[in-house]
Structures are given as structure tokens and as C-alpha cells.
Amino acid sequence: MSWSRTVVVLCLCFALSGCAGLVGKTRRAMREPGERLLDLPEEVVADYGCGERTLPHLEVERSEVNPKRVQAGAALNHRIVYALCPTEVTEVVAGTLTTQVRYKGRIVMRDEDTAFEFKPGRWSVDTFVRLPEDAETGVYALEVSFHEGNVRLEESITFGVDG
């Protein structure tokens, strides 16, 4: 069997055997908290036609959690990829970014970053949320919000906690 065929077979075995969570755990382990510039503002202007929009303009391109299922007390990675068309080429949009975890309709964790900045261009931001040791088994929601002028962000992603 060729090397590439072996890799495909192993990937299928992982996916079919319920080991897909291993992919999320591996992805989470390879990420570090912080932000990374992906594209300069000129590329975002071309992608979103910023000259035709009310500025500043924020586009959330991706928001994900890894892994999708965790144990109580474990860390969960949240990655958001955004693009900002600023009013001026180097302008940032600063304000309060609120992150909370909700379970059964109740907020069980909450964090506010009062000095968060959305920066011009395309950025990837990784954060980690550690769940309480006594987190109950069930479905949770990670919610992120930001409101400053006409820049608005409301994201909610569900994940599972296993007992």
C-alpha cells in the first residue's frame, strides 16, 4: 500500500471510529493565545469593496471552537478570523469585548477585555477558556460580543462537556 493511501485509510479510520475529537484536540494543542496578521488592509479593501461601505466595517469570516467536546476543567480554544475596513488606513476600533459561557440559559463564566482593538486588515485571534472542574455534562454556548459605533459583533457557538 502506498504512503498516501495509508494516510487516507488512517484518516477514515479515525473519523469513523469516533476519534474525530482527536483532530480538535490536536488543533487546540498547536495553537497559542494571541493575534496574527493574515492580510494587509489593501487586500481586505479589494475583497470587501470597502470604498462602497459605511466605515469602519467589520466582517467576521470565521468563528470556531476546538475541540467541540471537552471534559470538565479542560481548556477550550476559540479562534475568530475577522477583516476590518477602517476609516483611516491605520485606524483601530477599540472597545469592550465580552466573552461568556452559558449553560441551561445561565451565564457560568464571563470575561471582559475593556481595551480590545480590532485592527485594519485580516486577523486571526486565538483565546483559551478553561471550564470549571465541576462543569456539568451538557451543551454549552460560548458567546462573544462587541459594540462600538457601527462596529458590532455577536457570535454564539455551541460545544459539549462530557462527564
N, CA, C and O of each residue as an XYZ file, in Angstrom:
652
protein
N       0.854     -1.176      0.000
C       0.000      0.000      0.000
C       0.896      1.233      0.000
O       1.877      1.293      0.741
N       0.556      2.216     -0.832
C       1.366      3.431     -0.909
C       1.177      4.278      0.345
O       0.211      4.111      1.089
N       2.122      5.190      0.561
C       2.095      6.067      1.741
C       0.829      6.922      1.753
O       0.168      7.032      2.786
N       0.482      7.533      0.605
C      -0.696      8.408      0.566
C      -1.980      7.618      0.811
O      -2.898      8.119      1.459
N      -2.051      6.402      0.305
C      -3.230      5.565      0.526
C      -3.327      5.172      2.001
O      -4.426      5.099      2.550
N      -2.187      4.920      2.643
C      -2.168      4.591      4.067
C      -2.686      5.756      4.902
O      -3.453      5.559      5.844
N      -2.267      6.967      4.554
C      -2.714      8.158      5.272
C      -4.227      8.317      5.129
O      -4.912      8.603      6.111
N      -4.751      8.135      3.925
C      -6.194      8.256      3.697
C      -6.949      7.217      4.519
O      -7.961      7.540      5.140
N      -6.475      5.990      4.530
C      -7.134      4.923      5.295
C      -7.119      5.248      6.787
O      -8.131      5.070      7.466
N      -5.985      5.722      7.306
C      -5.906      6.077      8.730
C      -6.852      7.218      9.071
O      -7.506      7.189     10.113
N      -6.930      8.214      8.213
C      -7.846      9.336      8.457
C      -9.288      8.857      8.490
O     -10.063      9.279      9.348
N      -9.654      7.982      7.566
C     -11.007      7.448      7.558
C     -11.289      6.637      8.817
O     -12.383      6.708      9.377
N     -10.305      5.870      9.257
C     -10.478      5.074     10.480
C     -10.716      5.974     11.683
O     -11.588      5.699     12.507
N      -9.940      7.052     11.785
C     -10.130      7.994     12.895
C     -11.519      8.599     12.846
O     -12.208      8.658     13.864
N     -11.937      9.048     11.673
C     -13.234      9.717     11.547
C     -14.380      8.765     11.851
O     -15.337      9.135     12.532
N     -14.284      7.534     11.342
C     -15.366      6.575     11.535
C     -15.382      5.958     12.928
O     -16.419      5.462     13.368
N     -14.269      5.981     13.618
C     -14.226      5.346     14.937
C     -14.514      6.318     16.069
O     -14.334      5.974     17.237
N     -14.955      7.522     15.746
C     -15.278      8.479     16.801
C     -14.059      9.224     17.298
O     -14.139      9.912     18.316
N     -12.955      9.111     16.628
C     -11.723      9.787     17.044
C     -11.602     11.164     16.415
O     -10.536     11.778     16.465
N     -12.677     11.652     15.827
C     -12.631     12.983     15.215
C     -12.294     14.038     16.257
O     -11.709     15.069     15.926
N     -12.658     13.792     17.522
C     -12.313     14.719     18.604
C     -10.817     14.869     18.751
O     -10.341     15.895     19.237
N     -10.068     13.864     18.338
C      -8.611     13.919     18.389
C      -8.093     15.040     17.496
O      -7.102     15.693     17.823
N      -8.765     15.262     16.368
C      -8.364     16.333     15.459
C      -8.495     17.679     16.166
O      -7.583     18.503     16.104
N      -9.628     17.907     16.840
C      -9.834     19.153     17.564
C      -8.830     19.340     18.671
O      -8.333     20.448     18.877
N      -8.519     18.268     19.396
C      -7.541     18.351     20.483
C      -6.149     18.657     19.938
O      -5.396     19.426     20.535
N      -5.815     18.054     18.803
C      -4.513     18.313     18.185
C      -4.436     19.747     17.701
O      -3.431     20.429     17.901
N      -5.516     20.205     17.057
C      -5.568     21.579     16.568
C      -5.411     22.558     17.735
O      -4.664     23.531     17.633
N      -6.121     22.300     18.855
C      -6.047     23.173     20.030
C      -4.642     23.179     20.601
O      -4.143     24.233     20.993
N      -3.995     22.027     20.655
C      -2.653     21.935     21.226
C      -1.623     22.699     20.403
O      -0.613     23.147     20.946
N      -1.859     22.855     19.107
C      -0.896     23.531     18.240
C      -1.077     25.045     18.239
O      -0.226     25.764     17.715
N      -2.162     25.539     18.812
C      -2.431     26.976     18.798
C      -1.937     27.630     20.073
O      -1.881     27.010     21.134
N      -1.582     28.892     19.942
C      -1.155     29.689     21.091
C      -2.047     30.906     21.178
O      -2.523     31.396     20.155
N      -2.286     31.411     22.394
C      -3.116     32.598     22.503
C      -2.445     33.797     21.853
O      -1.221     33.931     21.872
N      -3.265     34.661     21.279
C      -2.741     35.875     20.668
C      -3.344     36.117     19.305
O      -4.234     35.394     18.856
N      -2.841     37.151     18.658
C      -3.361     37.544     17.360
C      -2.262     37.468     16.307
O      -1.072     37.591     16.596
N      -2.717     37.258     15.065
C      -1.770     37.129     13.964
C      -2.339     37.818     12.730
O      -3.475     37.561     12.330
N      -1.539     38.695     12.131
C      -1.943     39.390     10.913
C      -1.902     38.410      9.741
O      -0.869     37.796      9.476
N      -3.025     38.269      9.044
C      -3.107     37.367      7.898
C      -2.972     38.112      6.572
O      -2.289     37.645      5.660
N      -3.634     39.286      6.465
C      -3.580     40.079      5.235
C      -3.573     41.560      5.583
O      -4.188     41.979      6.564
N      -2.880     42.344      4.780
C      -2.825     43.789      4.959
C      -4.150     44.436      4.528
O      -4.941     43.825      3.810
N      -4.382     45.673      4.974
C      -5.657     46.343      4.667
C      -5.983     46.420      3.174
O      -7.153     46.322      2.805
N      -5.001     46.590      2.324
C      -5.264     46.699      0.885
C      -5.979     45.452      0.341
O      -6.837     45.559     -0.535
N      -5.624     44.288      0.859
C      -6.276     43.061      0.404
C      -7.723     42.993      0.876
O      -8.599     42.519      0.153
N      -7.968     43.473      2.097
C      -9.328     43.496      2.635
C     -10.186     44.486      1.854
O     -11.351     44.210      1.569
N      -9.610     45.643      1.506
C     -10.325     46.647      0.705
C     -10.775     46.018     -0.609
O     -11.913     46.213     -1.035
N      -9.889     45.269     -1.247
C     -10.226     44.618     -2.516
C     -11.291     43.538     -2.317
O     -12.208     43.421     -3.130
N     -11.183     42.754     -1.256
C     -12.130     41.656     -1.008
C     -13.537     42.149     -0.684
O     -14.516     41.538     -1.114
N     -13.653     43.241      0.066
C     -14.955     43.689      0.563
C     -15.447     44.999     -0.047
O     -16.503     45.491      0.351
N     -14.727     45.571     -0.987
C     -15.165     46.823     -1.598
C     -15.417     47.894     -0.553
O     -16.479     48.515     -0.516
N     -14.423     48.095      0.291
C     -14.573     48.990      1.442
C     -14.959     50.408      1.058
O     -15.601     51.099      1.849
N     -14.588     50.862     -0.132
C     -14.929     52.209     -0.564
C     -16.426     52.420     -0.742
O     -16.895     53.558     -0.777
N     -17.174     51.332     -0.854
C     -18.626     51.399     -1.055
C     -19.397     51.190      0.245
O     -20.627     51.150      0.228
N     -18.697     51.056      1.369
C     -19.347     50.721      2.649
C     -19.250     51.871      3.640
O     -18.418     52.768      3.501
N     -20.120     51.824      4.644
C     -20.003     52.739      5.774
C     -18.820     52.254      6.601
O     -18.766     51.085      6.983
N     -17.881     53.138      6.879
C     -16.658     52.758      7.583
C     -16.673     53.277      9.013
O     -17.285     54.310      9.286
N     -16.014     52.584      9.923
C     -15.331     51.312      9.739
C     -16.330     50.167      9.556
O     -17.468     50.234     10.020
N     -15.873     49.112      8.864
C     -16.716     47.955      8.569
C     -16.002     46.682      9.009
O     -14.856     46.445      8.628
N     -16.681     45.862      9.813
C     -16.121     44.611     10.331
C     -16.829     43.425      9.707
O     -18.058     43.384      9.655
N     -16.055     42.458      9.232
C     -16.578     41.186      8.734
C     -15.963     40.065      9.559
O     -14.739     39.948      9.632
N     -16.800     39.239     10.182
C     -16.305     38.043     10.861
C     -16.329     36.927      9.821
O     -17.391     36.513      9.356
N     -15.147     36.454      9.471
C     -15.043     35.442      8.425
C     -15.158     34.024      8.977
O     -15.623     33.116      8.289
N     -14.733     33.847     10.211
C     -14.789     32.511     10.812
C     -14.759     32.653     12.323
O     -14.064     33.508     12.872
N     -15.527     31.799     12.980
C     -15.511     31.716     14.431
C     -15.688     30.251     14.774
O     -16.662     29.627     14.353
N     -14.750     29.690     15.540
C     -14.800     28.253     15.826
C     -14.242     27.942     17.197
O     -13.430     28.688     17.743
N     -14.696     26.819     17.745
C     -14.131     26.306     18.987
C     -13.504     24.949     18.704
O     -13.987     24.187     17.866
N     -12.426     24.663     19.415
C     -11.727     23.384     19.293
C     -11.281     22.928     20.663
O     -10.687     23.717     21.397
N     -11.538     21.703     21.035
C     -12.406     20.762     20.335
C     -13.868     21.089     20.588
O     -14.181     21.934     21.427
N     -14.758     20.430     19.875
C     -16.194     20.651     20.024
C     -16.744     19.982     21.277
O     -17.811     20.357     21.764
N     -16.020     18.992     21.802
C     -16.424     18.297     23.037
C     -15.212     18.250     23.957
O     -14.113     17.878     23.546
N     -15.435     18.636     25.219
C     -14.348     18.689     26.194
C     -14.791     18.071     27.508
O     -15.977     17.833     27.737
N     -13.818     17.817     28.363
C     -14.078     17.343     29.718
C     -14.187     18.550     30.646
O     -13.630     19.607     30.351
N     -14.887     18.405     31.748
C     -14.946     19.468     32.753
C     -13.523     19.801     33.189
O     -12.703     18.902     33.378
N     -13.231     21.078     33.347
C     -11.907     21.525     33.760
C     -10.912     21.686     32.624
O      -9.805     22.181     32.836
N     -11.291     21.275     31.419
C     -10.372     21.356     30.275
C     -10.423     22.747     29.645
O     -11.339     23.532     29.891
N      -9.404     23.028     28.822
C      -9.339     24.299     28.102
C      -9.955     24.134     26.720
O      -9.815     23.095     26.075
N     -10.631     25.173     26.288
C     -11.296     25.221     25.002
C     -10.678     26.366     24.206
O     -10.548     27.474     24.727
N     -10.297     26.121     22.957
C      -9.733     27.164     22.094
C     -10.847     27.828     21.296
O     -11.668     27.148     20.681
N     -10.872     29.150     21.308
C     -11.781     29.902     20.448
C     -10.934     30.697     19.463
O     -10.070     31.479     19.859
N     -11.191     30.487     18.182
C     -10.493     31.238     17.136
C     -11.517     32.041     16.359
O     -12.565     31.535     15.957
N     -11.186     33.301     16.159
C     -12.007     34.165     15.323
C     -11.090     34.774     14.263
O      -9.982     35.221     14.558
N     -11.573     34.779     13.038
C     -10.862     35.430     11.936
C     -11.767     36.556     11.463
O     -12.925     36.331     11.112
N     -11.226     37.769     11.456
C     -12.027     38.924     11.051
C     -11.255     39.777     10.054
O     -10.034     39.687      9.926
N     -12.021     40.609      9.355
C     -11.446     41.590      8.434
C     -12.057     42.943      8.788
O     -13.271     43.059      8.955
N     -11.208     43.967      8.900
C     -11.678     45.305      9.226
C     -11.291     46.277      8.124
O     -10.121     46.400      7.759
N     -12.297     46.964      7.604
C     -12.090     48.101      6.706
C     -12.133     49.334      7.605
O     -13.207     49.693      8.087
N     -11.005     49.989      7.842
C     -11.000     51.146      8.734
C     -11.393     52.433      7.997
O     -11.424     52.476      6.768
N     -11.691     53.471      8.773
C     -11.951     54.785      8.191
C     -10.652     55.364      7.643
O     -10.621     55.908      6.539
N      -9.589     55.244      8.418
C      -8.238     55.638      8.005
C      -7.380     54.375      7.979
O      -7.641     53.442      8.737
N      -6.383     54.332      7.135
C      -5.642     53.090      6.868
C      -5.061     52.399      8.111
O      -4.962     51.172      8.133
N      -4.676     53.156      9.140
C      -4.091     52.531     10.329
C      -5.000     52.619     11.551
O      -4.576     52.297     12.661
N      -6.244     53.052     11.358
C      -7.176     53.215     12.472
C      -7.586     51.874     13.071
O      -7.805     50.902     12.347
N      -7.689     51.829     14.396
C      -8.229     50.667     15.101
C      -9.590     51.045     15.669
O      -9.907     52.223     15.834
N     -10.379     50.033     15.962
C     -11.660     50.241     16.637
C     -11.530     49.598     18.006
O     -11.465     48.374     18.122
N     -11.491     50.431     19.051
C     -11.267     49.952     20.410
C     -12.573     49.964     21.196
O     -13.446     50.806     20.985
N     -12.677     49.007     22.104
C     -13.863     48.928     22.951
C     -13.785     47.712     23.845
O     -12.713     47.145     24.053
N     -14.930     47.315     24.373
C     -15.008     46.183     25.290
C     -15.482     44.939     24.557
O     -16.557     44.927     23.958
N     -14.670     43.896     24.613
C     -15.024     42.587     24.064
C     -15.460     41.716     25.236
O     -14.692     41.496     26.174
N     -16.673     41.229     25.180
C     -17.211     40.395     26.251
C     -17.301     38.955     25.775
O     -17.847     38.676     24.707
N     -16.761     38.042     26.574
C     -16.834     36.613     26.300
C     -17.524     35.967     27.480
O     -17.161     36.204     28.632
N     -18.525     35.146     27.188
C     -19.190     34.435     28.273
C     -19.554     33.031     27.831
O     -19.708     32.745     26.643
N     -19.686     32.162     28.827
C     -20.105     30.784     28.601
C     -21.451     30.621     29.284
O     -21.624     30.990     30.446
N     -22.401     30.063     28.546
C     -23.761     29.911     29.042
C     -24.117     28.423     29.086
O     -23.773     27.664     28.180
N     -24.807     28.023     30.151
C     -25.284     26.642     30.306
C     -26.683     26.691     30.901
O     -26.913     27.349     31.916
N     -27.608     25.999     30.270
C     -29.014     25.993     30.703
C     -29.549     27.416     30.854
O     -30.326     27.697     31.766
N     -29.129     28.313     29.956
C     -29.608     29.681     29.967
C     -28.907     30.599     30.954
O     -29.134     31.808     30.933
N     -28.058     30.050     31.823
C     -27.355     30.844     32.841
C     -25.922     31.108     32.393
O     -25.294     30.264     31.754
N     -25.417     32.286     32.734
C     -24.017     32.597     32.472
C     -23.189     31.941     33.565
O     -23.365     32.238     34.746
N     -22.271     31.034     33.166
C     -21.432     30.341     34.144
C     -20.010     30.896     34.177
O     -19.272     30.651     35.132
N     -19.627     31.630     33.157
C     -18.323     32.293     33.101
C     -18.480     33.564     32.282
O     -19.247     33.609     31.320
N     -17.733     34.607     32.682
C     -17.794     35.869     31.947
C     -16.444     36.574     32.052
O     -15.830     36.606     33.119
N     -15.988     37.143     30.921
C     -14.737     37.888     30.897
C     -14.930     39.108     30.018
O     -15.559     39.030     28.963
N     -14.387     40.241     30.457
C     -14.444     41.459     29.654
C     -13.035     41.991     29.432
O     -12.267     42.167     30.377
N     -12.712     42.241     28.177
C     -11.466     42.891     27.809
C     -11.838     44.311     27.410
O     -12.324     44.545     26.303
N     -11.606     45.268     28.324
C     -12.047     46.646     28.100
C     -11.144     47.418     27.147
O     -11.455     48.555     26.790
N     -10.044     46.827     26.734
C      -9.110     47.514     25.832
C      -8.886     46.712     24.547
O      -7.798     46.753     23.971
N      -9.907     45.988     24.099
C      -9.755     45.185     22.880
C      -9.747     46.094     21.663
O     -10.488     47.076     21.605
N      -8.898     45.760     20.683
C      -8.801     46.532     19.453
C      -8.979     45.635     18.231
O      -8.283     44.632     18.070
N      -9.919     46.013     17.380
C      -9.994     45.427     16.049
C      -9.073     46.268     15.183
O      -9.175     47.494     15.153
N      -8.177     45.595     14.482
C      -7.139     46.281     13.710
C      -7.400     46.160     12.216
O      -8.049     45.211     11.775
N      -6.902     47.112     11.433
C      -7.158     47.069      9.989
C      -6.466     45.880      9.333
O      -5.352     45.504      9.699
N      -7.151     45.302      8.359
C      -6.628     44.129      7.675
C      -7.400     42.894      8.101
O      -8.504     42.987      8.637
N      -6.801     41.731      7.854
C      -7.406     40.441      8.227
C      -6.556     39.828      9.331
O      -5.341     39.689      9.187
N      -7.208     39.462     10.439
C      -6.519     38.954     11.623
C      -7.142     37.659     12.107
O      -8.337     37.417     11.937
N      -6.307     36.838     12.711
C      -6.745     35.636     13.414
C      -6.440     35.856     14.891
O      -5.321     36.228     15.247
N      -7.434     35.626     15.754
C      -7.254     35.811     17.196
C      -7.618     34.509     17.900
O      -8.723     33.991     17.740
N      -6.672     33.987     18.682
C      -6.894     32.766     19.458
C      -6.942     33.090     20.940
O      -6.062     33.767     21.472
N      -7.991     32.593     21.604
C      -8.100     32.697     23.059
C      -8.409     31.305     23.604
O      -8.841     30.417     22.870
N      -8.183     31.136     24.889
C      -8.461     29.865     25.543
C      -9.333     30.108     26.756
O      -9.094     31.029     27.538
N     -10.337     29.277     26.903
C     -11.272     29.361     28.021
C     -11.174     28.050     28.785
O     -11.376     26.978     28.214
N     -10.865     28.133     30.071
C     -10.814     26.922     30.901
C     -12.146     26.791     31.622
O     -12.602     27.707     32.306
N     -12.754     25.623     31.448
C     -14.045     25.364     32.071
C     -13.855     24.979     33.540
O     -12.809     24.444     33.908
N     -14.855     25.248     34.376
C     -14.758     24.861     35.782
C     -14.646     23.340     35.932
O     -15.187     22.584     35.125
N     -13.947     22.914     36.958
C     -13.788     21.480     37.241
C     -15.137     20.800     37.476
O     -15.297     19.611     37.200
N     -16.100     21.562     37.985
C     -17.407     20.985     38.301
C     -18.449     21.237     37.205
O     -19.648     21.131     37.463
N     -18.006     21.571     35.988
C     -18.936     21.795     34.878
C     -19.754     20.533     34.631
O     -19.209     19.432     34.545
N     -21.059     20.708     34.519
C     -21.960     19.577     34.295
C     -21.906     19.111     32.848
O     -21.554     19.878     31.952
N     -22.254     17.865     32.630
C     -22.351     17.319     31.284
C     -23.507     18.002     30.562
O     -24.591     18.163     31.123
N     -23.270     18.400     29.323
C     -24.341     19.014     28.547
C     -23.832     19.909     27.444
O     -22.643     19.920     27.124
N     -24.751     20.659     26.869
C     -24.445     21.576     25.776
C     -24.292     22.984     26.341
O     -25.143     23.466     27.089
N     -23.196     23.629     25.972
C     -22.863     24.977     26.417
C     -22.771     25.884     25.192
O     -22.660     25.409     24.062
N     -22.818     27.194     25.430
C     -22.627     28.170     24.346
C     -21.529     29.137     24.744
O     -21.534     29.669     25.854
N     -20.592     29.362     23.846
C     -19.573     30.396     24.004
C     -20.082     31.601     23.232
O     -20.303     31.525     22.023
N     -20.268     32.718     23.937
C     -20.824     33.924     23.328
C     -19.802     35.054     23.387
O     -19.166     35.285     24.415
N     -19.661     35.745     22.276
C     -18.724     36.866     22.181
C     -19.497     38.068     21.638
O     -20.260     37.946     20.680
N     -19.290     39.237     22.266
C     -19.969     40.435     21.780
C     -19.065     41.658     21.888
O     -18.201     41.747     22.760
N     -19.294     42.599     20.967
C     -18.544     43.851     20.901
C     -19.456     44.878     20.233
O     -20.056     44.597     19.196
N     -19.559     46.070     20.827
C     -20.379     47.144     20.264
C     -19.625     48.450     20.430
O     -19.396     48.910     21.549
N     -19.247     49.035     19.327
C     -18.584     50.350     19.363
C     -18.923     51.067     18.063
O     -18.473     50.669     16.989
N     -19.723     52.131     18.170
C     -20.165     52.824     16.962
C     -20.956     51.883     16.077
O     -21.853     51.185     16.550
N     -20.623     51.859     14.781
C     -21.326     50.947     13.881
C     -20.630     49.586     13.761
O     -21.043     48.751     12.956
N     -19.580     49.359     14.553
C     -18.910     48.052     14.557
C     -19.577     47.182     15.610
O     -19.543     47.483     16.803
N     -20.183     46.100     15.143
C     -20.924     45.205     16.023
C     -20.488     43.761     15.773
O     -20.256     43.342     14.639
N     -20.386     43.026     16.863
C     -20.053     41.602     16.783
C     -20.922     40.868     17.783
O     -20.941     41.210     18.966
N     -21.635     39.869     17.319
C     -22.430     38.976     18.171
C     -22.221     37.572     17.622
O     -22.706     37.251     16.537
N     -21.510     36.741     18.354
C     -21.245     35.375     17.919
C     -21.613     34.421     19.043
O     -21.390     34.717     20.216
N     -22.175     33.278     18.683
C     -22.501     32.235     19.657
C     -22.200     30.889     19.017
O     -22.665     30.600     17.914
N     -21.419     30.065     19.714
C     -21.024     28.758     19.213
C     -21.271     27.740     20.317
O     -20.914     27.974     21.472
N     -21.876     26.621     19.971
C     -22.135     25.596     20.989
C     -20.997     24.578     21.016
O     -20.302     24.359     20.024
N     -20.837     23.973     22.176
C     -19.877     22.883     22.373
C     -20.424     21.987     23.468
O     -21.346     22.368     24.190
N     -19.856     20.799     23.588
C     -20.333     19.844     24.571
C     -19.322     19.584     25.666
O     -18.115     19.581     25.426
N     -19.823     19.365     26.874
C     -18.991     18.957     28.005
C     -19.396     17.541     28.370
O     -20.567     17.273     28.636
N     -18.428     16.636     28.382
C     -18.669     15.240     28.763
C     -18.332     15.051     30.234
O     -17.389     15.655     30.744
N     -19.104     14.210     30.912
C     -18.938     13.981     32.347
C     -17.713     13.234     32.739
O     -17.489     12.994     33.926
